[in-house]
Amino acid sequence: MSIHEECGVFGIFSDKPVDAAHICYYGLYALQHRGQESCGIVVNDDGVFTSYKDIGLVSEVFSNEALSAFPKGNMAVSHTRYGTTGSANRNNCQPIEVNHQKGRMAIAHNGNLSNAAKLRSELELSGAIFHTSSDTEIIAYIVTKERLTAPSIEDALSRAMDKLEGAYSLVLMSPQKLICARDPHGFRPLCYGKTKDGVYVAASESCAIKAVGAEFIRDIEPGEILIFSREGIVSRKEHCKKTQKKLCIFEYIYFARPDSVIDGQSVHNARINAGRILAKTHPVDADIVVGVPDSGLDAALGYSRESGIPYGIGLIKNKYIGRTFIAPSDRLDQVKIKLSAVEDAVKGKKVVLIDDSIVRGTTSGRIVSLLKEAGAKEIHMRVSAPPFLFPCFYGTDIDSKDKLIACHHSIPEIAKMIGVDSLGFLPVESLGEISGSENYCGACFDGKYPTEIPLDTGKNRFEQRLSERTE
């Protein structure tokens, strides 16, 4: 068990036909870190939807041939996926498309509904037949059902939001409109910008806005519905400020790219601050500070600046290992294939090792072994997140306490198990300092859930049903 990326959503709207598929391709490429299981694009050419989606990385799924098969269009929605709910099979690839009495719809979603099991059960009892095990299909069903009586697609979405609980940032496309929406807590990021050619782009992170040559405009507010059409841009805020904002703190610690800015806070600066705090709260006499690539590097730089201990590159990541990498046999250590220690940098030295989290401890132990084999004299591990103590129901892939090492062992015990000389975690009370606000969700660290805790997530049941249908 390890922490996995979130999903990434990307959408475009233009007053005139553009090469929408290629724009989405570059946007998804910038969001690849958020999901590496599958991806998909749906292009809208004057109400005609053309789609392609499959298992694999963006560069694997979308060849030049696949992209060239798309027509030009004035709208598109796209998605890169890590399945927090729903298995890694083609049925769960997004965007999800729906044909219904009032027209067509395509939807891409990032997040996890905390009341998914309840909603799915209600829908199934009313006759709904599900083809996937993802939360996105639940959202699509509810929006479609509301659209039968609602005067517009945005009204249908607004009504649906009254029933949805938990995390969802989504882009939705009808024949005439592109709609973005963010849950009232704002668990997951969503923003938009505009290119010099007048094309509007919406994305999970600002790094994707920049990647397609657009200028960042602003974050979409928690609870906001933003509608793009030929009549202009309309912002609806009937769901805004219904509850306190609770952006997932792990976006700053791990999920987001360091060059992104989320809700006004630089991810890079947040990680630098985490490293500074670790240096103040867990100082140690050492010769070099080393970060675990990639999300531990900024925190390592912050630790170095605050402590005065030189920052060095002690671990090198193989950047060419993608999803199609064939896992080695038990005789070979996957960590050694993906990471290697720089012997000249760490040999004979007391090393401060910075990583973003410890889940089970297995990977941490292997990384420590790499440094020891390279001749490190001492290893003092510092973690830029507090210990994981509680399951998450909003998208982080931690759905039980069973495999969380911090739930079953003390910090000194964990240090001994992974083989370090000392171990220190970011104090949980410092989370607001790295995010620049107290309006964050850190439930996986402190157990303070912003929504009602589901008694049954239904994940195993959904997977079993889908498996039975596809066997």
RODREN-72516 format. One record per residue (C-alpha): x, y, z; chain. Coordinates in steps of 0.25 Angstrom, whole numbers, plus 5000, padded with zeros to 4 digits. Layout:
! residues N
((X, Y, Z), A) ...
! end
This chain:
! residues 471
((5000, 5000, 5000), A) ((5005, 5014, 4996), A) ((5000, 5028, 4994), A) ((4995, 5029, 4980), A) ((4992, 5041, 4971), A) ((4979, 5048, 4970), A) ((4972, 5049, 4956), A) ((4974, 5061, 4947), A) ((4963, 5068, 4939), A) ((4964, 5077, 4927), A) ((4954, 5084, 4918), A) ((4954, 5095, 4908), A) ((4944, 5104, 4902), A) ((4945, 5113, 4889), A) ((4936, 5121, 4881), A) ((4942, 5115, 4868), A) ((4947, 5101, 4864), A) ((4961, 5098, 4869), A) ((4970, 5086, 4870), A) ((4963, 5082, 4883), A) ((4969, 5068, 4884), A) ((4983, 5073, 4884), A) ((4981, 5084, 4894), A) ((4975, 5074, 4903), A) ((4987, 5065, 4901), A) ((4997, 5075, 4905), A) ((4988, 5079, 4917), A) ((4987, 5064, 4922), A) ((5002, 5062, 4920), A) ((5004, 5073, 4930), A) ((4994, 5066, 4939), A) ((5000, 5052, 4937), A) ((5006, 5052, 4952), A) ((4991, 5052, 4957), A) ((4988, 5039, 4950), A) ((4995, 5028, 4942), A) ((4985, 5017, 4940), A) ((4977, 5022, 4929), A) ((4973, 5035, 4921), A) ((4962, 5040, 4911), A) ((4958, 5051, 4903), A) ((4944, 5055, 4897), A) ((4943, 5066, 4887), A) ((4930, 5073, 4883), A) ((4929, 5077, 4869), A) ((4916, 5085, 4868), A) ((4908, 5075, 4877), A) ((4915, 5063, 4871), A) ((4924, 5056, 4882), A) ((4936, 5048, 4878), A) ((4944, 5041, 4889), A) ((4956, 5032, 4891), A) ((4960, 5026, 4904), A) ((4969, 5014, 4909), A) ((4978, 5009, 4920), A) ((4992, 5015, 4920), A) ((4999, 5028, 4921), A) ((4996, 5040, 4912), A) ((5007, 5038, 4903), A) ((5004, 5023, 4901), A) ((4989, 5024, 4899), A) ((4989, 5036, 4890), A) ((4998, 5034, 4878), A) ((4999, 5044, 4866), A) ((4989, 5034, 4859), A) ((4979, 5035, 4870), A) ((4980, 5050, 4872), A) ((4978, 5052, 4857), A) ((4965, 5044, 4857), A) ((4959, 5055, 4865), A) ((4951, 5066, 4858), A) ((4953, 5080, 4861), A) ((4943, 5085, 4872), A) ((4940, 5097, 4880), A) ((4939, 5089, 4893), A) ((4946, 5077, 4900), A) ((4947, 5070, 4913), A) ((4958, 5060, 4917), A) ((4963, 5052, 4929), A) ((4975, 5045, 4934), A) ((4972, 5035, 4945), A) ((4977, 5028, 4957), A) ((4965, 5020, 4962), A) ((4963, 5023, 4977), A) ((4949, 5017, 4975), A) ((4948, 5007, 4964), A) ((4958, 4997, 4958), A) ((4968, 4999, 4947), A) ((4960, 4994, 4935), A) ((4955, 5001, 4922), A) ((4941, 5002, 4927), A) ((4945, 5012, 4938), A) ((4953, 5021, 4928), A) ((4948, 5035, 4928), A) ((4941, 5044, 4923), A) ((4928, 5037, 4924), A) ((4918, 5039, 4913), A) ((4903, 5039, 4914), A) ((4892, 5040, 4904), A) ((4879, 5043, 4909), A) ((4865, 5050, 4905), A) ((4870, 5064, 4907), A) ((4883, 5062, 4899), A) ((4897, 5057, 4901), A) ((4907, 5059, 4913), A) ((4922, 5056, 4916), A) ((4927, 5057, 4930), A) ((4941, 5056, 4936), A) ((4943, 5056, 4951), A) ((4954, 5057, 4962), A) ((4951, 5053, 4976), A) ((4943, 5043, 4984), A) ((4928, 5044, 4989), A) ((4927, 5040, 5004), A) ((4912, 5036, 5001), A) ((4915, 5028, 4989), A) ((4910, 5015, 4994), A) ((4897, 5021, 4999), A) ((4894, 5029, 4986), A) ((4898, 5017, 4977), A) ((4888, 5008, 4985), A) ((4877, 5018, 4984), A) ((4879, 5019, 4969), A) ((4880, 5004, 4967), A) ((4867, 5002, 4975), A) ((4861, 5012, 4965), A) ((4865, 5004, 4953), A) ((4879, 5009, 4949), A) ((4889, 5000, 4943), A) ((4903, 5003, 4946), A) ((4914, 4999, 4936), A) ((4926, 5004, 4944), A) ((4930, 5004, 4959), A) ((4934, 5019, 4959), A) ((4927, 5031, 4967), A) ((4927, 5038, 4954), A) ((4916, 5030, 4948), A) ((4908, 5033, 4961), A) ((4909, 5048, 4958), A) ((4905, 5046, 4943), A) ((4893, 5038, 4947), A) ((4888, 5048, 4957), A) ((4891, 5060, 4947), A) ((4884, 5053, 4936), A) ((4872, 5050, 4945), A) ((4871, 5064, 4949), A) ((4872, 5069, 4935), A) ((4859, 5062, 4931), A) ((4851, 5073, 4939), A) ((4862, 5084, 4940), A) ((4861, 5096, 4931), A) ((4876, 5095, 4928), A) ((4888, 5086, 4930), A) ((4894, 5096, 4940), A) ((4881, 5095, 4948), A) ((4882, 5080, 4947), A) ((4896, 5080, 4953), A) ((4892, 5090, 4964), A) ((4881, 5081, 4968), A) ((4890, 5069, 4968), A) ((4900, 5076, 4977), A) ((4890, 5077, 4987), A) ((4891, 5062, 4988), A) ((4906, 5060, 4987), A) ((4915, 5059, 4999), A) ((4930, 5058, 4999), A) ((4940, 5063, 4989), A) ((4938, 5066, 4974), A) ((4944, 5076, 4964), A) ((4938, 5073, 4951), A) ((4937, 5078, 4936), A) ((4924, 5075, 4929), A) ((4921, 5077, 4915), A) ((4907, 5077, 4908), A) ((4905, 5080, 4893), A) ((4905, 5095, 4896), A) ((4913, 5098, 4909), A) ((4925, 5094, 4917), A) ((4922, 5094, 4932), A) ((4932, 5094, 4943), A) ((4928, 5091, 4958), A) ((4935, 5089, 4971), A) ((4929, 5083, 4983), A) ((4925, 5093, 4995), A) ((4937, 5089, 5003), A) ((4947, 5091, 4992), A) ((4954, 5078, 4995), A) ((4961, 5077, 4981), A) ((4967, 5088, 4973), A) ((4961, 5094, 4960), A) ((4964, 5106, 4952), A) ((4963, 5113, 4939), A) ((4971, 5122, 4929), A) ((4971, 5127, 4915), A) ((4980, 5127, 4903), A) ((4984, 5138, 4894), A) ((4975, 5133, 4884), A) ((4963, 5134, 4893), A) ((4962, 5119, 4897), A) ((4957, 5116, 4911), A) ((4964, 5105, 4918), A) ((4960, 5098, 4932), A) ((4969, 5089, 4939), A) ((4972, 5082, 4952), A) ((4985, 5090, 4954), A) ((4990, 5103, 4949), A) ((5003, 5096, 4943), A) ((4993, 5090, 4932), A) ((4988, 5104, 4929), A) ((5002, 5109, 4927), A) ((5006, 5097, 4919), A) ((4996, 5100, 4908), A) ((5001, 5114, 4907), A) ((4989, 5120, 4914), A) ((4989, 5131, 4925), A) ((4984, 5127, 4939), A) ((4971, 5135, 4942), A) ((4967, 5129, 4956), A) ((4963, 5117, 4964), A) ((4948, 5113, 4964), A) ((4942, 5115, 4977), A) ((4938, 5104, 4986), A) ((4923, 5102, 4983), A) ((4924, 5110, 4970), A) ((4918, 5106, 4956), A) ((4924, 5113, 4945), A) ((4918, 5112, 4931), A) ((4924, 5115, 4918), A) ((4916, 5117, 4905), A) ((4915, 5126, 4893), A) ((4907, 5135, 4902), A) ((4919, 5137, 4911), A) ((4923, 5133, 4924), A) ((4913, 5131, 4936), A) ((4917, 5128, 4950), A) ((4907, 5122, 4960), A) ((4909, 5123, 4975), A) ((4897, 5117, 4981), A) ((4906, 5106, 4987), A) ((4917, 5115, 4992), A) ((4920, 5118, 5006), A) ((4910, 5107, 5011), A) ((4921, 5101, 5019), A) ((4935, 5104, 5023), A) ((4946, 5102, 5012), A) ((4954, 5089, 5014), A) ((4965, 5087, 5003), A) ((4972, 5074, 5004), A) ((4985, 5077, 5011), A) ((4992, 5066, 5003), A) ((4991, 5074, 4991), A) ((5002, 5083, 4996), A) ((5010, 5071, 5002), A) ((5010, 5062, 4991), A) ((4999, 5061, 4980), A) ((5001, 5075, 4973), A) ((5013, 5078, 4964), A) ((5022, 5088, 4971), A) ((5020, 5099, 4960), A) ((5005, 5099, 4963), A) ((4998, 5110, 4971), A) ((4986, 5105, 4978), A) ((4976, 5115, 4984), A) ((4987, 5126, 4984), A) ((4998, 5117, 4991), A) ((5010, 5112, 4984), A) ((5012, 5097, 4985), A) ((5027, 5099, 4984), A) ((5027, 5109, 4996), A) ((5018, 5100, 5004), A) ((5028, 5089, 5003), A) ((5039, 5098, 5006), A) ((5032, 5103, 5019), A) ((5029, 5088, 5023), A) ((5044, 5086, 5022), A) ((5047, 5098, 5030), A) ((5037, 5094, 5041), A) ((5044, 5080, 5041), A) ((5058, 5086, 5043), A) ((5052, 5095, 5055), A) ((5044, 5083, 5062), A) ((5054, 5072, 5059), A) ((5068, 5077, 5058), A) ((5080, 5068, 5056), A) ((5095, 5069, 5055), A) ((5097, 5064, 5041), A) ((5106, 5066, 5028), A) ((5096, 5066, 5017), A) ((5081, 5067, 5014), A) ((5076, 5058, 5004), A) ((5061, 5058, 4998), A) ((5054, 5046, 4992), A) ((5050, 5049, 4978), A) ((5041, 5056, 4974), A) ((5032, 5061, 4985), A) ((5043, 5061, 4996), A) ((5052, 5070, 4989), A) ((5046, 5083, 4992), A) ((5044, 5080, 5007), A) ((5059, 5075, 5007), A) ((5063, 5089, 5002), A) ((5055, 5096, 5012), A) ((5061, 5087, 5023), A) ((5075, 5091, 5018), A) ((5072, 5106, 5017), A) ((5067, 5106, 5032), A) ((5077, 5097, 5038), A) ((5090, 5101, 5030), A) ((5093, 5087, 5027), A) ((5097, 5086, 5012), A) ((5087, 5081, 5002), A) ((5091, 5070, 4993), A) ((5087, 5060, 4982), A) ((5088, 5046, 4989), A) ((5077, 5039, 4981), A) ((5075, 5038, 4967), A) ((5061, 5034, 4961), A) ((5060, 5027, 4948), A) ((5051, 5036, 4940), A) ((5048, 5026, 4929), A) ((5040, 5016, 4937), A) ((5025, 5018, 4933), A) ((5012, 5010, 4936), A) ((5017, 4999, 4925), A) ((5029, 4996, 4934), A) ((5030, 4981, 4936), A) ((5031, 4979, 4951), A) ((5044, 4970, 4954), A) ((5043, 4957, 4961), A) ((5044, 4955, 4976), A) ((5059, 4954, 4974), A) ((5060, 4968, 4970), A) ((5056, 4980, 4978), A) ((5047, 4990, 4970), A) ((5053, 5002, 4979), A) ((5067, 4999, 4973), A) ((5061, 4999, 4959), A) ((5054, 5012, 4961), A) ((5064, 5019, 4971), A) ((5079, 5019, 4972), A) ((5088, 5025, 4983), A) ((5100, 5034, 4979), A) ((5111, 5028, 4987), A) ((5121, 5039, 4986), A) ((5110, 5049, 4992), A) ((5106, 5040, 5004), A) ((5118, 5031, 5008), A) ((5123, 5033, 5022), A) ((5113, 5044, 5024), A) ((5102, 5046, 5034), A) ((5090, 5048, 5025), A) ((5077, 5055, 5028), A) ((5067, 5048, 5018), A) ((5054, 5055, 5015), A) ((5041, 5049, 5009), A) ((5027, 5053, 5008), A) ((5020, 5042, 5016), A) ((5022, 5028, 5022), A) ((5010, 5019, 5020), A) ((5014, 5004, 5022), A) ((5028, 5007, 5024), A) ((5033, 4996, 5014), A) ((5038, 5006, 5003), A) ((5044, 5015, 5014), A) ((5052, 5003, 5019), A) ((5057, 5000, 5005), A) ((5062, 5014, 5002), A) ((5069, 5014, 5015), A) ((5076, 5001, 5011), A) ((5080, 5008, 4998), A) ((5087, 5019, 5006), A) ((5094, 5009, 5016), A) ((5099, 5001, 5004), A) ((5105, 5013, 4998), A) ((5112, 5016, 5011), A) ((5104, 5026, 5019), A) ((5109, 5027, 5033), A) ((5096, 5031, 5040), A) ((5082, 5033, 5034), A) ((5072, 5042, 5041), A) ((5059, 5042, 5034), A) ((5049, 5054, 5034), A) ((5035, 5053, 5028), A) ((5028, 5066, 5023), A) ((5015, 5060, 5027), A) ((5009, 5056, 5040), A) ((5007, 5041, 5043), A) ((4995, 5035, 5036), A) ((4985, 5030, 5046), A) ((4972, 5030, 5040), A) ((4965, 5026, 5027), A) ((4962, 5036, 5016), A) ((4948, 5037, 5009), A) ((4951, 5049, 5000), A) ((4961, 5043, 4989), A) ((4974, 5039, 4996), A) ((4976, 5024, 4995), A) ((4975, 5021, 5009), A) ((4962, 5014, 5012), A) ((4966, 5007, 5025), A) ((4975, 5007, 5037), A) ((4980, 4992, 5035), A) ((4993, 4995, 5027), A) ((4996, 5009, 5033), A) ((5009, 5006, 5041), A) ((5007, 5018, 5050), A) ((4994, 5012, 5055), A) ((5001, 5000, 5061), A) ((5015, 5005, 5065), A) ((5021, 5017, 5072), A) ((5031, 5026, 5065), A) ((5043, 5020, 5072), A) ((5038, 5006, 5067), A) ((5036, 5011, 5053), A) ((5050, 5016, 5053), A) ((5055, 5003, 5057), A) ((5047, 4996, 5047), A) ((5052, 5004, 5035), A) ((5066, 5005, 5040), A) ((5068, 5019, 5043), A) ((5076, 5026, 5054), A) ((5065, 5035, 5057), A) ((5051, 5039, 5052), A) ((5043, 5052, 5052), A) ((5029, 5055, 5046), A) ((5023, 5069, 5043), A) ((5015, 5073, 5055), A) ((5000, 5072, 5052), A) ((4998, 5086, 5057), A) ((5007, 5092, 5047), A) ((4998, 5088, 5035), A) ((4992, 5102, 5035), A) ((5006, 5108, 5034), A) ((5009, 5101, 5021), A) ((4996, 5103, 5014), A) ((4995, 5118, 5018), A) ((4981, 5116, 5024), A) ((4974, 5108, 5035), A) ((4963, 5104, 5024), A) ((4969, 5091, 5021), A) ((4965, 5076, 5022), A) ((4975, 5068, 5030), A) ((4966, 5057, 5034), A) ((4975, 5046, 5030), A) ((4985, 5052, 5041), A) ((4975, 5057, 5052), A) ((4962, 5050, 5050), A) ((4954, 5063, 5048), A) ((4945, 5059, 5037), A) ((4938, 5071, 5030), A) ((4926, 5062, 5026), A) ((4918, 5050, 5032), A) ((4927, 5038, 5032), A) ((4921, 5027, 5023), A) ((4918, 5014, 5031), A) ((4920, 5006, 5018), A) ((4928, 5011, 5006), A) ((4923, 5000, 4997), A) ((4936, 4998, 4990), A) ((4937, 4983, 4991), A) ((4923, 4981, 4987), A) ((4924, 4990, 4975), A) ((4936, 4983, 4970), A) ((4930, 4969, 4972), A) ((4918, 4973, 4964), A) ((4926, 4979, 4953), A) ((4935, 4966, 4952), A) ((4923, 4957, 4952), A) ((4917, 4965, 4940), A) ((4930, 4965, 4932), A) ((4934, 4950, 4935), A) 
! end
